[in-house]
Structure formats: structure tokens, C-alpha cells
Amino acid sequence: MIKSTKDIYLSAAWLSLGAKYEKVDRVDPRHMEFFFSSGNDAVSTLDGKLKISREVDLESIEKQWANAELMVNATKFKEALQRMKAVVHSK
């Protein structure tokens, strides 16, 4: 599933909860649109084992965000917001 938003804070919440950043649409530089996927990805761990990450429910996260019910790790959210700002300011 791919979802998009123009809200940088929702983007940071999705990213901090494990969504995968896909791309940014810069057609309107004042209102960029961020695209995320919720897919399952295989990831190799340090010991060489394969780990399947869980699928992120972007729709549920967005609903919790809109209802002010979403809880995220503050440190992960801060780092995700910094990464999203880097996307905004990169060319």
C-alpha cells in the first residue's frame, strides 16, 4: 500500500513507526507531497539471518494521528523529522 501526505509531521510519524519513504513530489515547492509504503521487506541481521519486518498500517496511523491518539517514541520521531526536513531541503 502506498499513501501520501503533505503533512511533514505525519510523514515523520509514519517514518518513525517503520513505514518506508518512497519519494517526494516537488511540483509545488511550497506544498510538497511525501509518498510512503507499508510493505514487508526482508532484512538481513548482523548474524546473517533473514528477518521479515512487519507491515505498517499507514491508514490506522493516520487515523490515530488525526484523533490525537498516536503514541510514538520521541527520539525516533525527532530523527524522522530531521530526515524529512533533509528531504525538503535537498535538490
VMD Tcl script that builds the backbone (N, CA, C; Angstrom):
set m [mol new atoms 273]
animate dup $m
set s [atomselect $m all]
$s set {name element resname resid chain x y z} {
  {N N MET 1 A 0.842 -1.174 0.000}
  {CA C MET 1 A 0.000 0.000 0.000}
  {C C MET 1 A 0.892 1.243 0.000}
  {N N ILE 2 A 0.565 2.184 -0.846}
  {CA C ILE 2 A 1.268 3.468 -0.916}
  {C C ILE 2 A 0.287 4.553 -0.486}
  {N N LYS 3 A 0.739 5.421 0.403}
  {CA C LYS 3 A -0.069 6.569 0.827}
  {C C LYS 3 A 0.789 7.815 0.720}
  {N N SER 4 A 0.128 8.950 0.601}
  {CA C SER 4 A 0.858 10.210 0.512}
  {C C SER 4 A 0.242 11.234 1.454}
  {N N THR 5 A 1.047 12.224 1.780}
  {CA C THR 5 A 0.594 13.330 2.615}
  {C C THR 5 A 1.463 14.546 2.337}
  {N N LYS 6 A 0.910 15.703 2.589}
  {CA C LYS 6 A 1.679 16.953 2.508}
  {C C LYS 6 A 2.095 17.406 3.898}
  {N N ASP 7 A 1.705 16.665 4.920}
  {CA C ASP 7 A 1.991 16.980 6.319}
  {C C ASP 7 A 3.339 16.366 6.710}
  {N N ILE 8 A 4.340 17.202 6.924}
  {CA C ILE 8 A 5.682 16.708 7.247}
  {C C ILE 8 A 5.694 15.983 8.600}
  {N N TYR 9 A 4.824 16.391 9.516}
  {CA C TYR 9 A 4.788 15.756 10.834}
  {C C TYR 9 A 4.161 14.361 10.762}
  {N N LEU 10 A 3.114 14.197 9.971}
  {CA C LEU 10 A 2.553 12.859 9.750}
  {C C LEU 10 A 3.588 11.993 9.042}
  {N N SER 11 A 4.312 12.572 8.088}
  {CA C SER 11 A 5.383 11.843 7.400}
  {C C SER 11 A 6.417 11.344 8.405}
  {N N ALA 12 A 6.806 12.200 9.329}
  {CA C ALA 12 A 7.786 11.811 10.352}
  {C C ALA 12 A 7.220 10.725 11.256}
  {N N ALA 13 A 5.937 10.796 11.571}
  {CA C ALA 13 A 5.309 9.757 12.397}
  {C C ALA 13 A 5.333 8.423 11.661}
  {N N TRP 14 A 4.929 8.425 10.379}
  {CA C TRP 14 A 4.971 7.186 9.589}
  {C C TRP 14 A 6.388 6.617 9.567}
  {N N LEU 15 A 7.354 7.469 9.293}
  {CA C LEU 15 A 8.749 7.033 9.201}
  {C C LEU 15 A 9.237 6.478 10.539}
  {N N SER 16 A 8.901 7.137 11.624}
  {CA C SER 16 A 9.355 6.685 12.941}
  {C C SER 16 A 8.715 5.367 13.358}
  {N N LEU 17 A 7.577 5.026 12.754}
  {CA C LEU 17 A 6.889 3.772 13.083}
  {C C LEU 17 A 7.183 2.657 12.081}
  {N N GLY 18 A 8.110 2.908 11.156}
  {CA C GLY 18 A 8.570 1.834 10.284}
  {C C GLY 18 A 8.123 1.871 8.842}
  {N N ALA 19 A 7.384 2.889 8.435}
  {CA C ALA 19 A 6.996 2.995 7.027}
  {C C ALA 19 A 8.242 3.280 6.195}
  {N N LYS 20 A 8.173 2.955 4.935}
  {CA C LYS 20 A 9.292 3.166 4.014}
  {C C LYS 20 A 9.031 4.408 3.159}
  {N N TYR 21 A 9.942 5.372 3.230}
  {CA C TYR 21 A 9.863 6.565 2.389}
  {C C TYR 21 A 10.107 6.134 0.950}
  {N N GLU 22 A 9.246 6.585 0.033}
  {CA C GLU 22 A 9.382 6.229 -1.382}
  {C C GLU 22 A 9.878 7.396 -2.232}
  {N N LYS 23 A 9.183 8.530 -2.137}
  {CA C LYS 23 A 9.574 9.674 -2.969}
  {C C LYS 23 A 8.862 10.925 -2.489}
  {N N VAL 24 A 9.270 12.058 -3.060}
  {CA C VAL 24 A 8.605 13.335 -2.797}
  {C C VAL 24 A 8.219 13.940 -4.141}
  {N N ASP 25 A 7.041 14.517 -4.208}
  {CA C ASP 25 A 6.578 15.229 -5.400}
  {C C ASP 25 A 6.820 16.707 -5.157}
  {N N ARG 26 A 7.693 17.297 -5.967}
  {CA C ARG 26 A 8.081 18.696 -5.797}
  {C C ARG 26 A 7.424 19.627 -6.810}
  {N N VAL 27 A 6.318 19.227 -7.408}
  {CA C VAL 27 A 5.660 20.056 -8.412}
  {C C VAL 27 A 5.338 21.435 -7.834}
  {N N ASP 28 A 4.815 21.465 -6.619}
  {CA C ASP 28 A 4.567 22.729 -5.910}
  {C C ASP 28 A 5.539 22.774 -4.734}
  {N N PRO 29 A 6.644 23.500 -4.837}
  {CA C PRO 29 A 7.670 23.501 -3.791}
  {C C PRO 29 A 7.163 23.974 -2.421}
  {N N ARG 30 A 6.080 24.727 -2.398}
  {CA C ARG 30 A 5.533 25.190 -1.118}
  {C C ARG 30 A 4.657 24.132 -0.444}
  {N N HIS 31 A 4.222 23.126 -1.217}
  {CA C HIS 31 A 3.345 22.079 -0.688}
  {C C HIS 31 A 3.770 20.723 -1.238}
  {N N MET 32 A 4.951 20.289 -0.847}
  {CA C MET 32 A 5.474 19.008 -1.327}
  {C C MET 32 A 4.609 17.865 -0.813}
  {N N GLU 33 A 4.531 16.807 -1.623}
  {CA C GLU 33 A 3.767 15.627 -1.239}
  {C C GLU 33 A 4.736 14.465 -1.030}
  {N N PHE 34 A 4.657 13.839 0.151}
  {CA C PHE 34 A 5.545 12.748 0.520}
  {C C PHE 34 A 4.817 11.417 0.341}
  {N N PHE 35 A 5.497 10.436 -0.251}
  {CA C PHE 35 A 4.905 9.130 -0.501}
  {C C PHE 35 A 5.613 8.064 0.340}
  {N N PHE 36 A 4.818 7.185 0.944}
  {CA C PHE 36 A 5.321 6.122 1.805}
  {C C PHE 36 A 4.658 4.804 1.448}
  {N N SER 37 A 5.382 3.715 1.699}
  {CA C SER 37 A 4.800 2.383 1.535}
  {C C SER 37 A 4.840 1.656 2.867}
  {N N SER 38 A 3.992 0.664 2.970}
  {CA C SER 38 A 3.883 -0.096 4.219}
  {C C SER 38 A 4.447 -1.497 4.077}
  {N N GLY 39 A 5.051 -1.790 2.947}
  {CA C GLY 39 A 5.434 -3.140 2.569}
  {C C GLY 39 A 6.266 -3.945 3.538}
  {N N ASN 40 A 6.232 -5.237 3.337}
  {CA C ASN 40 A 7.086 -6.164 4.079}
  {C C ASN 40 A 8.414 -6.276 3.346}
  {N N ASP 41 A 9.492 -6.034 4.040}
  {CA C ASP 41 A 10.811 -6.149 3.443}
  {C C ASP 41 A 11.624 -7.174 4.205}
  {N N ALA 42 A 12.396 -7.950 3.482}
  {CA C ALA 42 A 13.324 -8.872 4.126}
  {C C ALA 42 A 14.588 -8.100 4.462}
  {N N VAL 43 A 15.063 -8.263 5.675}
  {CA C VAL 43 A 16.249 -7.549 6.143}
  {C C VAL 43 A 17.215 -8.549 6.731}
  {N N SER 44 A 18.471 -8.466 6.348}
  {CA C SER 44 A 19.489 -9.343 6.923}
  {C C SER 44 A 19.961 -8.761 8.254}
  {N N THR 45 A 20.065 -9.604 9.246}
  {CA C THR 45 A 20.567 -9.162 10.546}
  {C C THR 45 A 22.069 -9.370 10.588}
  {N N LEU 46 A 22.705 -8.878 11.632}
  {CA C LEU 46 A 24.157 -8.981 11.748}
  {C C LEU 46 A 24.634 -10.432 11.788}
  {N N ASP 47 A 23.824 -11.333 12.328}
  {CA C ASP 47 A 24.237 -12.737 12.399}
  {C C ASP 47 A 23.915 -13.503 11.115}
  {N N GLY 48 A 23.474 -12.788 10.071}
  {CA C GLY 48 A 23.235 -13.402 8.770}
  {C C GLY 48 A 21.849 -13.989 8.590}
  {N N LYS 49 A 21.004 -13.934 9.599}
  {CA C LYS 49 A 19.647 -14.467 9.491}
  {C C LYS 49 A 18.755 -13.463 8.783}
  {N N LEU 50 A 17.720 -13.976 8.160}
  {CA C LEU 50 A 16.786 -13.133 7.432}
  {C C LEU 50 A 15.600 -12.821 8.340}
  {N N LYS 51 A 15.267 -11.565 8.455}
  {CA C LYS 51 A 14.158 -11.129 9.302}
  {C C LYS 51 A 13.154 -10.402 8.417}
  {N N ILE 52 A 11.887 -10.750 8.533}
  {CA C ILE 52 A 10.849 -10.068 7.775}
  {C C ILE 52 A 10.233 -9.012 8.669}
  {N N SER 53 A 10.297 -7.763 8.221}
  {CA C SER 53 A 9.712 -6.687 9.020}
  {C C SER 53 A 8.193 -6.709 8.861}
  {N N ARG 54 A 7.507 -6.248 9.885}
  {CA C ARG 54 A 6.051 -6.248 9.838}
  {C C ARG 54 A 5.540 -5.150 8.921}
  {N N GLU 55 A 4.349 -5.358 8.397}
  {CA C GLU 55 A 3.740 -4.338 7.550}
  {C C GLU 55 A 3.174 -3.231 8.436}
  {N N VAL 56 A 3.423 -2.004 8.066}
  {CA C VAL 56 A 2.960 -0.843 8.813}
  {C C VAL 56 A 1.572 -0.464 8.290}
  {N N ASP 57 A 0.620 -0.270 9.181}
  {CA C ASP 57 A -0.738 0.110 8.811}
  {C C ASP 57 A -0.831 1.635 8.734}
  {N N LEU 58 A -0.522 2.169 7.559}
  {CA C LEU 58 A -0.482 3.619 7.372}
  {C C LEU 58 A -1.833 4.267 7.636}
  {N N GLU 59 A -2.894 3.597 7.231}
  {CA C GLU 59 A -4.251 4.128 7.417}
  {C C GLU 59 A -4.583 4.271 8.902}
  {N N SER 60 A -4.251 3.249 9.673}
  {CA C SER 60 A -4.514 3.277 11.117}
  {C C SER 60 A -3.684 4.362 11.805}
  {N N ILE 61 A -2.421 4.477 11.408}
  {CA C ILE 61 A -1.559 5.513 11.989}
  {C C ILE 61 A -2.124 6.892 11.682}
  {N N GLU 62 A -2.578 7.097 10.452}
  {CA C GLU 62 A -3.134 8.396 10.068}
  {C C GLU 62 A -4.405 8.706 10.876}
  {N N LYS 63 A -5.239 7.705 11.085}
  {CA C LYS 63 A -6.464 7.901 11.863}
  {C C LYS 63 A -6.125 8.258 13.311}
  {N N GLN 64 A -5.167 7.526 13.908}
  {CA C GLN 64 A -4.752 7.832 15.276}
  {C C GLN 64 A -4.140 9.231 15.349}
  {N N TRP 65 A -3.379 9.612 14.337}
  {CA C TRP 65 A -2.764 10.940 14.274}
  {C C TRP 65 A -3.847 12.023 14.270}
  {N N ALA 66 A -4.860 11.850 13.419}
  {CA C ALA 66 A -5.929 12.837 13.295}
  {C C ALA 66 A -6.751 12.943 14.573}
  {N N ASN 67 A -6.877 11.844 15.301}
  {CA C ASN 67 A -7.655 11.829 16.541}
  {C C ASN 67 A -6.812 12.123 17.779}
  {N N ALA 68 A -5.550 12.507 17.587}
  {CA C ALA 68 A -4.621 12.816 18.682}
  {C C ALA 68 A -4.473 11.642 19.639}
  {N N GLU 69 A -4.440 10.423 19.091}
  {CA C GLU 69 A -4.299 9.203 19.893}
  {C C GLU 69 A -2.982 8.478 19.628}
  {N N LEU 70 A -2.183 8.962 18.700}
  {CA C LEU 70 A -0.971 8.259 18.286}
  {C C LEU 70 A 0.152 8.469 19.291}
  {N N MET 71 A 0.789 7.379 19.661}
  {CA C MET 71 A 1.941 7.419 20.564}
  {C C MET 71 A 3.158 6.961 19.771}
  {N N VAL 72 A 4.240 7.738 19.815}
  {CA C VAL 72 A 5.485 7.370 19.139}
  {C C VAL 72 A 6.650 7.609 20.088}
  {N N ASN 73 A 7.751 6.961 19.798}
  {CA C ASN 73 A 8.985 7.185 20.536}
  {C C ASN 73 A 9.499 8.574 20.165}
  {N N ALA 74 A 9.702 9.424 21.163}
  {CA C ALA 74 A 10.098 10.816 20.907}
  {C C ALA 74 A 11.422 10.920 20.168}
  {N N THR 75 A 12.381 10.088 20.525}
  {CA C THR 75 A 13.690 10.136 19.867}
  {C C THR 75 A 13.575 9.731 18.401}
  {N N LYS 76 A 12.819 8.661 18.126}
  {CA C LYS 76 A 12.640 8.221 16.736}
  {C C LYS 76 A 11.887 9.269 15.930}
  {N N PHE 77 A 10.893 9.913 16.558}
  {CA C PHE 77 A 10.134 10.952 15.864}
  {C C PHE 77 A 11.038 12.137 15.512}
  {N N LYS 78 A 11.873 12.560 16.452}
  {CA C LYS 78 A 12.800 13.673 16.206}
  {C C LYS 78 A 13.737 13.346 15.050}
  {N N GLU 79 A 14.302 12.130 15.062}
  {CA C GLU 79 A 15.219 11.734 13.992}
  {C C GLU 79 A 14.493 11.644 12.650}
  {N N ALA 80 A 13.269 11.133 12.659}
  {CA C ALA 80 A 12.488 11.036 11.426}
  {C C ALA 80 A 12.157 12.421 10.889}
  {N N LEU 81 A 11.823 13.351 11.775}
  {CA C LEU 81 A 11.524 14.716 11.351}
  {C C LEU 81 A 12.760 15.368 10.742}
  {N N GLN 82 A 13.932 15.132 11.320}
  {CA C GLN 82 A 15.174 15.661 10.752}
  {C C GLN 82 A 15.420 15.082 9.353}
  {N N ARG 83 A 15.140 13.790 9.168}
  {CA C ARG 83 A 15.323 13.176 7.845}
  {C C ARG 83 A 14.341 13.761 6.836}
  {N N MET 84 A 13.093 14.010 7.264}
  {CA C MET 84 A 12.111 14.582 6.348}
  {C C MET 84 A 12.494 16.023 5.983}
  {N N LYS 85 A 13.022 16.768 6.926}
  {CA C LYS 85 A 13.474 18.128 6.618}
  {C C LYS 85 A 14.657 18.092 5.654}
  {N N ALA 86 A 15.501 17.095 5.760}
  {CA C ALA 86 A 16.607 16.944 4.818}
  {C C ALA 86 A 16.074 16.667 3.414}
  {N N VAL 87 A 15.000 15.904 3.316}
  {CA C VAL 87 A 14.369 15.648 2.016}
  {C C VAL 87 A 13.841 16.960 1.436}
  {N N VAL 88 A 13.192 17.762 2.256}
  {CA C VAL 88 A 12.631 19.039 1.813}
  {C C VAL 88 A 13.720 19.960 1.283}
  {N N HIS 89 A 14.852 20.008 1.977}
  {CA C HIS 89 A 15.897 20.961 1.617}
  {C C HIS 89 A 16.908 20.424 0.613}
  {N N SER 90 A 16.790 19.153 0.239}
  {CA C SER 90 A 17.690 18.611 -0.792}
  {C C SER 90 A 17.117 18.917 -2.161}
  {N N LYS 91 A 17.981 18.844 -3.161}
  {CA C LYS 91 A 17.501 19.139 -4.518}
  {C C LYS 91 A 17.625 17.975 -5.425}
}
mol reanalyze $m
mol bondsrecalc $m
mol representation Tube
mol addrep $m
